[in-house]
Amino acid sequence: MKTTILEAKGVCKSFAHNGGQNHVLSHVDLKVYEGDFTVIMGASGSGKSTLLYALSGMDRATAGTVLYQEKNLVTMKEKELAKLRHTDFGFIFQQMHLVSNLSLFENIAVSGYLNKEKTSAQVRERTEMLLARMGITEVKTHLPSQVSGGEQQRCAIARAVVNEPRVLFADEPTGALNRKNTTEVLGLLTDLNRDGQSIVMVTHDMRAALRATRLLYLEDGKIIGELSLPIYDSNEEKSRETQVNAWLSSMKW
């Protein structure tokens, strides 16, 4: 039986627009399970990123609850949320948001130092391990502007997991990458998931969707479909692609 790590109940999100209200999320109920690679898909404007931000505490829902360890992120104080985002949650975005005047090593390590739960030596050791795992040890002293987009995103992934988060959130992490770098980044995320990392990712990319163990489809701010899959195996990619394509077609994607 799967363990629920995060749960949304009746989550709504509205924005003021032209004197009225734009309802982006409508009474979303969702459980995120430990160890799953959950991928949220849907047409542009369906509310995918808004749901991700509500689940992660990056933004507050207008109504409903988002429960993590019996605490409601919707009513949590900003200071508590900030600490949670440092310790228990990790974030990857389409734009890497690396600090331009810090080396790749420093961009990763600084998150560990800010967390203050590990000694400086422990942070440095984990940073070196992640640099090796991401295949960017040779460029660790380079600035972000001196490396490729793929290397920047691998650095961003390392930064996101340096504090060993319970949930890793990713918003279109391959959106700005070419095919080769997309494959490499998705491979790293799949490897992290195989090691037990819980991931929630928003994407419109079919290649990214294939890495999911659980696919959710969002339409007009509501989850209208779900598909469960085994952990990704490249040897079964063709059959997996056929299955996912058929499901997406049934969602009218």
Secondary structure, 3 states (H helix, E strand, C coil): CCCEEEEEEEEEEEEEECCEEEEEEEEEEEEEECCCEEEEEECCCCCHHHHHHHHHCCCCCCEEEEEECCEECCCCCHHHHHHHHHHCEEEEECCCCCCCCCCHHHHHHHHHHHHCCCCHHHHHHHHHHHHHHCCCHHHCCCCHHHCCHHHHHHHHHHHHHCCCCCEEEEECCCCCCCHHHHHHHHHHHHHHHHCCCEEEEECCCHHHHCCCCEEEEEECCEEEEEEECCCCCHHHHHHHHHHHHHHHHHCCC
